[in-house]
Amino acid sequence: MRAVLLAAGEGKRLRPFFDRPKPLVPLLGLALIERNILALKECGINEFVVVTGCYSAELRDYLGKGERLGVSIDYLHNPDWKLGNGVSAYTFHQDYRRDEKFVLLMSDHVFEPDLLKAFLAEAENVKQDELLLAADSRLEAVYDLDECTKVKTRNNYAVRLGKGLDDFDAVDCGLFIGTGSLLEALSSSIAGGAYALTDAVNLMAAQGMVKLHFVQNSWIDVDDHQSFKQAEKVLLKSLVPAKDGFISRTFNRRFSLRITRLLAPTAVTPNMVTILSFLTAAAAAVSFALTQPFLGGVLAQLASILDGVDGEISRLKFLRSRFGEILDSILDRYGDYLIVIGMVYSWYCATGHTTALVAGAAALTGMPMSMLFKEKFQNVLGQPFTPEIHDGIMRYFPANRDGRLFIIMLGGILNLLPAALVLLAVGTHLQTFIRLYNVRKSN
């Protein structure tokens, strides 16, 4: 499929806060329209048509033909953009291919990537005389409900749409999968002097042709400065993966998301943060070895927080790469190894007890097992390992990397390195055996 992005309007309500057209307003490091293009690219769409109007030259200059983003972008200009967004949508008829299905969306709406993936998965079920509309029935969670286009639904179909509807049970998300039928409806509504996209959708809804896909993820229409700030919150919240350990979810993310928000507008890459996290872990190891346990503990926890930032930036700015994932995994293991060695060195130098060597060896053996188990679980069973689901009550046990570094932090701050090492040694192996038992029991 191709994607059609409407970017013809003036964006008056946001213009006083930014010195550029609304589709080019930067949101956490990416322009609004750029974010939508890259999100759809992740879903497998590589051909785009941008409908311009008020700021045609600026959009063309910024996006070009799409080479920088790894996609192909064509442009259609709507000289009558002031009439309404239905006229802009109808402009696509100039480039429409017979029997084509296309994605239509507003360039100033922000969607969680999982929302787009779930919506596009329904494309093959859309008939040539239908329109698929993304709708949100979770009214209590909709931002600025009064400004949304309301939808009255019946049996997963739209009955009527409008901002002023009193009887409604969902709202329009501004995301469609259209066919030639939508363009025909647009032609009819424009001929009748009705220029909004909603007018054409209502013509189709009256004939039972507007099928609904109810979304389960967050989205927002960036229309003013308040909704812009809300969009930031939505995107940052979406960066927290389901596989997060207890410490990451309840503690680390409180700091890492703030760091990510600061770094997103800069040229800092995920791999840079990965290396910084490793260097911080190495500094923690040196601090432990130099009998500075408090500093070592603080640095270990900082390394843990930074370990979340690289992934957040990669997801936020669509910078994920296979090399980056491998680099992150390898450097995490090296960082853990150095920290434990620093702790063992400090303990052994202070006491000369061989127990330090045994506890260190056991910890070094057990610490990689969490990641190894998760990777093998996904490879063998074909599903990601999610602590919230698969670990049960053990998800609160701090044996994942976030939990291990938290134990190290506590051991350093409280100057209890032997206790921390023993807990790491016992906890990591105990977690592995319990996970093996659970897999055996369920298979």
N, C-alpha and C positions, 0 to 999 in steps of 0.2 A: 504493500500500500504506500501511497504518498500521504504526506501530512500537509494540510493547509492551515497556515497561521494568519489570523487577522491582526494586522498591525497598522491600521489606517487612521485611528482616532488621534485626537489632540492630547488627551490625558491632562486636562486642565487641573484637576484636583491634586495631582502629584507634582505638577510642573513647578510650583513655587519652592519645592524642597530640593529639586535636582535641576542641573543646568543641561539637561538632555531629554530627548523624547522618552516617553514612558517605557516602551519596549526595551530601551537601552539602559534603563536605570539598573545599576549594579546591586544585586542582592547576594551578599556573602560571597563575593568574588566573581560572580557571573551575571551578565545582563539577563533580564527577565526572559527575553526571547531566546537568548543563547541557552539558558537553563532548560527551556522546553525542548529545544532542538536536541540537546545532548541526552536528555531523559528519554526522548523518543528513539534516539539512535541506539540506546541501550536495549530498547525493545525490538530492535531489528529494522527500524525505518531509516532509510538513507536518502530518500528523495523528498524535498520540501518545496512548497510554493508559498511565498510570503506575499500577502496582499497589502500593498502600501497605500498611503493617502497623504496625510499631512506632512509626514517626514520621510518621503520616499528616498531622497538623496542620502540622508543620514543613515538610514537602514542599509542601503546598498553599500555605502562606504564601509560600514562596520562589519557586515557579514560577508560581503563579496559573493563569490559563487559557492562558498561553503568549504573551500579547500582546507582552511585552518581548522575546521571542526571535523573534517573527515566525512563530509556529506555533500550532496548536490543541492543547490538552492537556485530556484527560478523566482522571478518577480512578476506580479501583475499589479498595475496601478489603477486605483479607483479615483477618478477625478471628482466623483460625487460623494466622497466619503462623509460629508456633513449630513447627508440625508439619513443615514442609519447603518448599523452593522449588517443588516440584511443585504444592502446594496453591495457592501464589500464582499460578503460571502458569495453573492451571485456572480461577482467578477470572475470567479473560478470557472464559470461555464466556458470561458474563452479557451481554457486549456484542458477541459474535461475530456477523458477518454471513455469511449462507450463501454457501458457495463462496469465501470470502475467503482470500487469502494475506496473511500478516502477518510482520513481522520481530519476533523475540523475542530480547531480550538482557538481560544483567545490567547494572544501572546503575553497578556499580563496576568494570567492565572498561574498559580503554582500548585503542582500536584506531587504527592509522594510518588517515587518511582514504582512502588508496588501497586498503587492505584492504577497507573497507566498500564502496567503489565496485565493486571486482571481484566481491565476494560478491553484491551486489544485482543485478548484471548477469545472474546465473544464475537469478533468480527466475522468469522466464518459462518456464524448462525444468522447473520443479518441478510434478509431477503432483498431483492432488487427494488421492491416497492416499500421498503421500510427505512426508518431512521432509528439508530440506537443512540439514546441519550443517557449520559451518566447523571444519576440523581442521588441525592443524599437524604435519607429518611431519618437520620439521627439529628433531629431538629434541635435538641438541647445542646449539641456540640457544634452547630453551625455558627460561624463568626458573622456578626452583623446581619442577623436574619432579616431585618427590615429592608435591607438593600438587595436581598437576593430575589431572583425570579422564582416564584412559587410554582409548585406542580401539584395538581390534583391527579391522583393515580387510581387505577382500577386493574387488578389482575396483571400487574407488571407492565401496564401500558399507561401512557399519559392521556388524560382526558382533557385537561386545559392547563395552560401556563400563563403567568402574568405576575408582575410585581405587586399588583393590588389585590390579588386573590385573598378572600377571607377564608375560604374552605380549601385547605391544602394539607398534604401529608408528606411532602418532600420538597426539595429545592433543586434547581438546575445548576449543575457544576460547570457549565460552559465547555463541555467536551462531547463530541458527536462522532459517530461513524455514519457517513452519508453515502448516498447513491445518487443516480440521476433524478430520482423522485424528489429529493430535497431541492435540487436546482429548478425543477419544474414548479414546485410549490413557491419558491422564491420569486420566480418569474411572474406567477399569478398574483402574489401578494403585492409585489412592486407595481404591477399594472393597475392594481386597485388602490394605489396610493398608500400602502402600508409598507414601511421601509425597514422595520426591525426584523431581525432573525426570528424572534419569538412569534411574529405574525405568521411567517411561513410554517413554523413548527406547529402552530395551532391549526392551520389548515390540514396538516397531515394527522394531527391528533384527533380531529373531528372524524376522520375516516379510519381510526384505529391503526394508524401506521407508525406510531412513535413508541417503540419498545424501550423499556427502561432497564438500565444496569445500576443496581444499588451499590454504591461504593462503601468500602469498609476502612479506607485510609483517609488521611487528612488532605485537604486542599484549601485554597483561599484565593479570592479575587483581590488582587492588589490594586485598589482603587484610590486610596489616599494614604497619608503618612501613618495613620494608625494601623491600617491593614498591612502596610509594608512592615511595620514592627512585628505584627502578629505573624506574618509570613516567615520572618527570621526565626521566631520561636518554633513554628511548625517544622521548619527544615532541621533545626538543631535537635529537636526532640526525635525526629525520624532517624537520626544517626545512631541511636542506641540500639544495637542488635539484640535479638532474642537470646543469643548464646552467651550474653554477658554473665560473668560470675556475680555473686552477691556483693562483693566489695566494689567491683567496678560499677555496678548499677546504683548502689546506695552512697558511694563515697567518691570514687575516681571521676565519674562523669560530671559531678558538680564543678570540678575544676577543669577537666579536659575540654568540655564544651565551651567554656569561657575563653580558653586559650585558642581553640579553633576559630571562634568568632573573631578574635583579634588577628589571627594569621590568614584567614580566608581572603581578604582583599589584597594580600601581598603575593610575591612571587615564590614564597616558600612552598616546596613540594613535599609530598608524603615521605619520599626517601630521605630528604634532609632531616625530617623529624625523626625518622627511624634511626638514623645515625646519631642524632643528638641524644635520643633515648639510650642508645648503647653506650655512648661516651659518659652519660650521667651514671649508668650502672657501673662502668669501669671506675669512675670517680668514687662511687660508694665503696667499691672493693678496696681501693687504695686507702680510703678513710678507715675502714675496718682494720686493715693490715697495720696502719699507723696508730692503732689504739685510739681512734676517734669514733667510737660507736654511735654517739648521738648524731654526728654529721653523716655517718654512713647510713644510718636508718632513714634520715630525712631524704638523702639523695636516692636511696633505693625506692622510696615511695614516689619521689618525683619522676624517676625512670618509669615506674608503673603508670603514672598519669600520662606522661608523654607517649607511652606505648599505645594509648588510646587515641591520641591526637592524630597520628599518621593515618590511621584508618578512617577517622572522621573526615579529614581533609580529602582523602581519596574518594570517599563516597559523596561528599558535598560538592566537589568540583569535577566529578567524573574522571578521576585520574588513576583509577585502579589499573594495575598491571600485574602480570604473572611474576615478572621479576621482582616487583615491589613486595608481593606477598611472600616470595621465597626469602628475599633479603630480610624482611621483618622477622620471619620465623627463625632464620639462622642467627641473626644478631641477638634475638631474645635468648636463645640457648647459650650463646657465648656470654651475654651479660649475666645470666643466672650463674653460670659456671664461675665467672670471676668473683662475683659477690660471695658465693659460698667458700671459695678458696681464701678470700680475704678474711672471712669470719673464722675459718678453721685455723688459719695462720695466727690470728690474734689469740685464739683460745689455746693453741698448742704452745705458743711462745710464752704465754703467761703461766701455764701449768706444767707443760711437758707431758701431759697425759695422752696416751695413745687413743683414749676414748674420743678425743677430738677428731682423729683421723678416721676412725670407724664411723662416727656420726656423719662426718663430711662425705665419706664415700657412699653411705646409704642415702643421704640427701641428694647427692649428685646423680645417683642411679634412679631415684624416684621422681625427681622434678621434671624430666622430659616426658614421663609417662602420660600425663594429662593430655598434652598436645598429640602425642602419638596415638593414644586411644581414640581421641576425637576424629583424627584423620582416617584411621582404619575403620572406625564405625561408619563414617560417611562412604568410604570406598566400598566396603563390603555390603552394607545394608541400604545404600543409596539414599540416605537422608542425613541431614546435619544433626549432630549431637547437641541438644539443647538442655543445659543443666536444669532449667526450670521444669522441664518435662521428664527427663530421663534420670536425673539424680535424686528426685524425691526430696526427702528431708536432708539428704547429704549435700544438697546444693548450698546449704549454709555453712558447710565445712570448708575452711579456707585452704583448699589444696590446689585450686587452679592458680595460674600465674598471678592474678591480681591478689588472691588470698595469700599466696606464698610470700610475695613482696611486702604485704601488710604485716605478716608475722615477723619478717626480717626488720621492718621499720620499728615494730614494738620492741623486738629484741635489742635493737640498737639504742633506742631512746631510753629504755629501762636498764640498759647494760646487762642484758641476760642472753648473751650470745649462745652459750651452751644449751639453754632451754629452747631457744629458737631453732637451733640446728636439730636437736632431738625431735622436736615437734614436726619439723619439715620432713625428717627421715621417716617417722612413723606415719604421719598424715598422708604423704604422697603415695606410699605403698598401700596403705589401708584403702584409700580411695580407688586405686587401681583394682584391687581384689574385689571390692564391693561392686564396681562397675562390671567386672567380668562375671560375677555371680548373677547380676541382674540381666545381662545379655543372655547368659546360659538359661536362665529361668524363663525368659520370654521367647526363646527360640528352641 
